[in-house]
């Protein structure tokens, strides 16, 4: 076993999830994440936590959804009850086939997601963290050999998270104080309101209200988007390849959309429910340990020189206590490269140009 697997597990259990003695921990293990699960189980045992491991596999889920008549029972109580008992939920990703879900009809996928709304909500009420073990399927998806891909994953995961958190706090402060964000780049001129929102300094720890490892982004929940945006970073969603997406927003909703590849997958996303055509997130990548695109949203959206927007569910951590925010069964992130000919403005002031923030070397005001 690569010794960095144990380092990964230690960061996940201690820094990210802050597991303590006596915590009830649910560990959701993807079919390819066995080695990481073993290392995590060892760390949980050392911390004196309680553990329930569950098996997660796209092939198993896809077989169930394809065979079902599509009238899924709403919110299976047995899974909700399990999550209600959990103090911590760890999701260890690691697929053997990244395209498996693409064979499931889009209407059934959407119905299944809608049926699991309460399950997802309960999981997010716990201290949850999602991470990824490097598998050959993900390496192939990223266009790398497995050794190169392992180096990439661990460079992104095994960071000085405290130092990065301090840097990202500068952007959080600007967003918290701001009222409007404008993003301008090739094919994009979009304004969004962030009035009254709270940005999250996503430093890969529940202590920062951050739930991904790796992380390295600052995000908030915008409203009232107007204009157009082009997402030029390819992505795979539920097994379907999507590339060169263009969205037009009018009156705060997606009014028109297109994609060079995977437009039917976009159709399925926007047909999920009413909230799927509104924005749930604006995220700004700041993890410079992620140095290339890999067709994995967990890594790609954290990369420095990127901005991403998500249609669908908004995170409650960004909202005032008396506001529910956008609700949806989906949360789909899409990324644009801002390394060239771009600027990000907050209340008319440029805070990032061509991927460089105003406190970084090379920033041109």
C-alpha positions as CSV (number, residue, x, y, z in Angstrom):
1,X,0.0,0.0,0.0
2,X,1.3,3.5,-0.9
3,X,2.2,5.1,2.5
4,X,0.5,8.3,1.5
5,X,-2.8,6.4,1.9
6,X,-2.3,6.6,5.6
7,X,-1.4,10.3,5.4
8,X,-4.6,10.8,3.4
9,X,-6.6,9.0,6.1
10,X,-5.0,11.0,8.9
11,X,-5.8,14.3,7.3
12,X,-9.4,13.2,6.6
13,X,-10.1,11.9,10.2
14,X,-8.2,14.6,12.1
15,X,-8.1,17.8,10.1
16,X,-11.2,17.4,7.9
17,X,-13.8,15.5,10.0
18,X,-12.4,16.3,13.5
19,X,-13.4,12.9,14.7
20,X,-13.5,12.5,18.5
21,X,-13.7,9.5,20.8
22,X,-17.2,8.1,21.0
23,X,-18.3,9.6,17.7
24,X,-20.7,7.5,15.6
25,X,-19.1,7.5,12.1
26,X,-20.7,6.2,8.9
27,X,-18.1,5.4,6.2
28,X,-19.5,5.2,2.7
29,X,-16.9,3.1,0.7
30,X,-16.9,3.2,-3.1
31,X,-15.9,-0.1,-4.8
32,X,-12.4,1.2,-5.6
33,X,-11.6,2.8,-2.3
34,X,-10.8,-0.3,-0.3
35,X,-7.2,0.7,0.6
36,X,-8.3,4.1,1.9
37,X,-11.2,2.5,3.8
38,X,-8.7,0.2,5.6
39,X,-6.5,3.1,6.5
40,X,-9.5,5.2,7.7
41,X,-10.9,2.3,9.8
42,X,-7.5,2.1,11.5
43,X,-7.5,5.8,12.3
44,X,-11.0,5.7,13.6
45,X,-10.1,2.8,15.9
46,X,-7.1,4.7,17.2
47,X,-9.4,7.7,18.0
48,X,-11.9,5.5,19.9
49,X,-14.8,6.2,17.5
50,X,-17.6,3.9,16.5
51,X,-17.8,2.9,12.8
52,X,-20.4,1.6,10.4
53,X,-19.1,1.0,6.9
54,X,-21.5,0.8,3.9
55,X,-20.7,-0.2,0.4
56,X,-21.4,2.2,-2.5
57,X,-21.0,1.2,-6.2
58,X,-22.4,2.8,-9.3
59,X,-22.9,-0.5,-10.9
60,X,-25.1,-1.7,-8.1
61,X,-27.1,1.5,-8.0
62,X,-27.5,1.6,-11.8
63,X,-28.8,-1.9,-11.8
64,X,-31.4,-1.0,-9.2
65,X,-32.5,2.2,-10.9
66,X,-32.7,0.6,-14.4
67,X,-34.8,-2.3,-13.2
68,X,-37.2,-0.2,-11.1
69,X,-40.5,1.0,-12.6
70,X,-39.5,4.6,-11.7
71,X,-42.0,5.2,-9.0
72,X,-39.5,5.3,-6.2
73,X,-40.7,5.3,-2.6
74,X,-40.0,8.7,-1.1
75,X,-37.2,9.0,1.5
76,X,-36.5,5.4,2.7
77,X,-36.7,5.7,6.4
78,X,-34.1,3.1,7.2
79,X,-31.3,5.2,5.6
80,X,-32.6,8.4,7.1
81,X,-32.6,6.8,10.6
82,X,-29.0,5.6,10.1
83,X,-27.9,9.1,9.2
84,X,-29.8,10.6,12.1
85,X,-27.6,8.6,14.4
86,X,-24.4,9.6,12.8
87,X,-22.1,12.3,14.1
88,X,-19.8,12.1,11.1
89,X,-20.3,10.8,7.6
90,X,-17.2,10.0,5.5
91,X,-17.6,9.3,1.7
92,X,-14.6,7.6,0.2
93,X,-14.9,7.9,-3.5
94,X,-13.1,5.6,-5.9
95,X,-14.8,4.4,-9.0
96,X,-14.0,1.4,-11.3
97,X,-16.0,2.8,-14.2
98,X,-16.7,6.5,-14.3
99,X,-19.3,6.1,-17.2
100,X,-21.5,3.5,-15.4
101,X,-24.4,5.8,-14.7
102,X,-24.6,7.0,-18.3
103,X,-26.6,3.9,-19.2
104,X,-29.4,4.8,-16.9
105,X,-32.3,6.7,-18.5
106,X,-32.3,10.4,-17.5
107,X,-35.9,10.4,-16.3
108,X,-35.2,7.5,-13.9
109,X,-32.0,9.1,-12.6
110,X,-33.9,12.3,-11.9
111,X,-36.8,10.5,-10.2
112,X,-34.3,8.5,-8.0
113,X,-32.5,11.7,-7.0
114,X,-35.8,13.4,-6.1
115,X,-36.8,10.4,-3.9
116,X,-33.5,10.8,-1.9
117,X,-34.0,14.5,-1.0
118,X,-34.5,13.8,2.7
119,X,-31.6,11.4,2.8
120,X,-29.2,14.0,1.3
121,X,-30.5,16.7,3.6
122,X,-29.9,14.5,6.7
123,X,-26.4,13.5,5.5
124,X,-25.6,17.2,5.2
125,X,-26.8,17.9,8.7
126,X,-24.0,15.7,10.0
127,X,-20.3,16.6,9.9
128,X,-19.7,15.0,6.5
129,X,-16.6,14.9,4.3
130,X,-16.1,13.5,0.8
131,X,-12.8,12.6,-0.6
132,X,-11.3,10.5,-3.4
133,X,-8.9,7.6,-3.5
134,X,-6.8,7.4,-6.7
135,X,-8.1,4.6,-8.9
136,X,-7.1,3.5,-12.4
137,X,-10.5,4.5,-13.7
138,X,-10.0,8.1,-12.5
139,X,-6.4,8.1,-13.8
140,X,-7.7,7.1,-17.2
141,X,-10.4,9.7,-17.0
142,X,-7.7,12.3,-16.2
143,X,-5.4,11.1,-19.1
144,X,-2.7,9.9,-16.7
145,X,-0.9,6.8,-15.7
146,X,-1.7,5.5,-12.2
147,X,1.6,6.5,-10.7
148,X,1.3,10.1,-12.1
149,X,-2.3,10.3,-11.0
150,X,-1.4,9.2,-7.4
151,X,1.1,12.0,-7.2
152,X,-1.5,14.5,-8.5
153,X,-4.1,13.4,-5.9
154,X,-1.8,13.5,-3.0
155,X,-0.3,16.9,-4.0
156,X,-3.9,18.2,-3.9
157,X,-4.8,16.5,-0.6
158,X,-1.7,16.7,1.5
159,X,-1.5,20.5,1.8
160,X,-0.7,23.0,4.5
161,X,-4.4,23.6,5.0
162,X,-3.9,26.2,7.8
163,X,-1.8,28.5,5.5
164,X,-4.3,28.1,2.6
165,X,-7.2,28.9,5.0
166,X,-5.5,32.1,6.0
167,X,-5.0,33.1,2.3
168,X,-8.6,32.3,1.4
169,X,-9.9,34.4,4.3
170,X,-9.0,37.5,2.3
171,X,-11.4,36.6,-0.5
172,X,-14.1,35.5,2.0
173,X,-13.9,38.9,3.6
174,X,-14.4,40.7,0.3
175,X,-17.4,38.5,-0.7
176,X,-19.0,38.9,2.8
177,X,-18.8,42.7,2.5
178,X,-19.9,42.8,-1.2
179,X,-23.3,43.2,-2.8
180,X,-22.7,42.3,-6.5
181,X,-20.2,40.1,-8.4
182,X,-19.5,40.4,-12.1
183,X,-17.6,37.8,-14.1
184,X,-16.2,38.7,-17.5
185,X,-14.3,36.5,-19.8
186,X,-14.6,35.1,-23.4
187,X,-18.3,34.2,-23.9
188,X,-19.2,35.4,-20.4
189,X,-20.6,38.6,-18.9
190,X,-22.6,37.7,-15.8
191,X,-23.7,39.7,-12.8
192,X,-25.0,38.1,-9.6
193,X,-26.2,39.5,-6.3
194,X,-24.4,38.4,-3.1
195,X,-26.2,40.8,-0.8
196,X,-26.7,39.4,2.7
197,X,-24.8,36.2,1.8
198,X,-22.0,34.6,3.9
199,X,-19.0,33.1,1.9
200,X,-17.5,29.8,3.0
201,X,-13.7,29.6,3.4
202,X,-13.6,26.0,2.2
203,X,-10.4,24.8,3.8
204,X,-11.2,21.0,3.8
205,X,-12.5,20.9,7.3
206,X,-15.9,20.9,9.0
207,X,-14.4,23.5,11.3
208,X,-14.6,25.9,8.3
209,X,-18.0,24.5,7.2
210,X,-16.0,22.8,4.4
211,X,-16.8,19.2,3.4
212,X,-14.5,18.2,0.5
213,X,-10.9,16.8,0.7
214,X,-9.2,18.2,-1.3
215,X,-10.8,21.6,-1.1
216,X,-9.4,25.1,-1.6
217,X,-12.2,27.3,-2.8
218,X,-14.3,30.2,-1.5
219,X,-18.0,29.9,-2.3
220,X,-21.2,31.6,-1.7
221,X,-24.9,31.4,-2.8
222,X,-25.7,34.1,-5.4
223,X,-29.1,35.2,-6.5
224,X,-30.6,37.1,-9.5
225,X,-28.0,36.2,-12.1
226,X,-28.3,38.2,-15.4
227,X,-26.3,37.7,-18.5
228,X,-24.5,34.9,-20.2
229,X,-21.8,32.4,-19.1
230,X,-19.6,29.9,-21.0
231,X,-18.2,26.9,-19.3
232,X,-15.2,25.7,-21.3
233,X,-13.9,23.0,-18.9
234,X,-15.2,19.5,-19.9
235,X,-17.0,17.5,-17.3
236,X,-18.7,14.1,-16.8
237,X,-22.0,14.1,-15.0
238,X,-23.8,10.9,-14.2
239,X,-21.7,9.1,-16.8
240,X,-22.4,11.6,-19.6
241,X,-19.7,13.8,-21.1
242,X,-20.6,17.5,-21.3
243,X,-18.4,20.1,-23.0
244,X,-18.6,23.8,-23.9
245,X,-21.8,24.8,-22.1
246,X,-23.4,28.2,-22.7
247,X,-26.1,29.4,-20.4
248,X,-28.2,32.6,-20.7
249,X,-29.9,33.9,-17.5
250,X,-33.0,36.1,-17.6
251,X,-35.0,37.1,-14.5
252,X,-32.7,35.0,-12.3
253,X,-33.2,31.7,-14.2
254,X,-31.7,29.8,-17.0
255,X,-33.6,30.9,-20.0
256,X,-31.6,29.2,-22.7
257,X,-28.8,26.6,-22.8
258,X,-26.6,24.8,-25.3
259,X,-23.6,22.5,-25.3
260,X,-21.2,21.3,-28.0
261,X,-21.3,17.8,-26.4
262,X,-23.9,16.4,-24.0
263,X,-26.8,18.8,-24.5
264,X,-29.3,16.1,-23.8
265,X,-27.6,15.6,-20.4
266,X,-28.2,19.3,-19.7
267,X,-31.8,18.8,-20.7
268,X,-32.2,16.1,-18.1
269,X,-30.6,18.3,-15.4
270,X,-32.9,21.3,-16.0
271,X,-35.9,19.0,-16.2
272,X,-35.3,17.7,-12.7
273,X,-37.3,20.3,-10.8
274,X,-38.0,24.0,-10.7
275,X,-34.8,24.8,-8.7
276,X,-32.5,23.2,-11.2
277,X,-32.7,26.2,-13.5
278,X,-31.5,28.7,-10.8
279,X,-28.1,29.2,-9.3
280,X,-27.1,27.6,-6.0
281,X,-23.4,28.4,-5.9
282,X,-20.6,30.7,-7.0
283,X,-17.2,29.2,-6.3
284,X,-13.7,30.5,-6.8
285,X,-10.8,28.0,-7.0
286,X,-7.6,28.7,-4.9
287,X,-5.9,25.4,-4.6
288,X,-2.7,25.7,-6.6
289,X,-1.8,22.1,-5.8
290,X,-4.4,21.2,-8.4
291,X,-2.4,22.0,-11.5
292,X,-4.4,20.5,-14.4
293,X,-7.9,19.5,-15.3
294,X,-8.8,15.9,-14.7
295,X,-12.5,15.7,-15.5
296,X,-13.3,15.3,-11.8
297,X,-15.4,18.1,-10.3
298,X,-13.9,17.4,-6.8
299,X,-10.5,18.5,-8.1
300,X,-11.2,20.7,-11.1
301,X,-13.4,23.2,-9.3
302,X,-10.7,23.8,-6.6
303,X,-8.0,24.6,-9.2
304,X,-6.6,28.1,-9.1
305,X,-7.4,30.1,-12.2
306,X,-11.0,28.8,-12.3
307,X,-14.5,30.0,-11.3
308,X,-17.4,27.6,-11.1
309,X,-21.2,28.0,-10.8
310,X,-23.6,25.4,-9.7
311,X,-27.2,25.1,-10.8
312,X,-29.6,23.7,-8.2
313,X,-29.4,23.4,-4.4
314,X,-27.9,26.3,-2.4
315,X,-25.9,25.5,0.7
316,X,-27.6,26.7,3.9
317,X,-24.2,27.8,5.3
318,X,-24.2,30.7,2.9
319,X,-27.7,31.9,3.7
320,X,-29.3,34.1,6.4
321,X,-31.0,32.0,9.1
322,X,-34.5,33.2,8.0
323,X,-33.9,32.3,4.3
324,X,-34.3,28.9,2.8
325,X,-32.4,29.5,-0.5
326,X,-32.7,27.7,-3.7
327,X,-34.0,24.2,-3.3
328,X,-33.4,21.3,-5.8
329,X,-32.6,17.6,-5.9
330,X,-29.5,18.5,-8.0
331,X,-26.4,20.5,-7.5
332,X,-24.4,20.5,-10.7
333,X,-21.1,22.4,-10.9
334,X,-19.8,23.8,-14.2
335,X,-16.3,25.4,-14.6
336,X,-14.8,28.2,-16.6
337,X,-11.1,28.8,-17.0
338,X,-10.2,32.4,-16.0
339,X,-6.5,32.3,-16.6
340,X,-6.6,34.6,-19.6
341,X,-8.6,37.6,-20.7
342,X,-10.8,37.6,-17.6
343,X,-11.7,39.6,-14.6
344,X,-13.8,39.1,-11.4
345,X,-15.3,42.2,-9.9
346,X,-16.9,42.8,-6.5
347,X,-19.0,46.0,-6.4
348,X,-17.1,47.2,-9.5
349,X,-13.6,46.6,-8.1
350,X,-11.4,44.1,-9.8
351,X,-10.2,41.5,-7.3
352,X,-8.9,38.9,-9.8
353,X,-7.6,39.4,-13.3
354,X,-6.4,36.6,-15.5
355,X,-6.4,34.2,-12.6
356,X,-4.3,36.3,-10.2
357,X,-5.8,37.9,-7.1
358,X,-4.9,41.4,-6.1
359,X,-2.7,40.2,-3.2
360,X,-0.7,37.9,-5.5
361,X,2.4,38.6,-7.5
362,X,1.6,39.3,-11.2
363,X,-1.8,40.9,-10.5
364,X,-2.5,43.7,-13.0
365,X,-5.2,46.1,-11.7
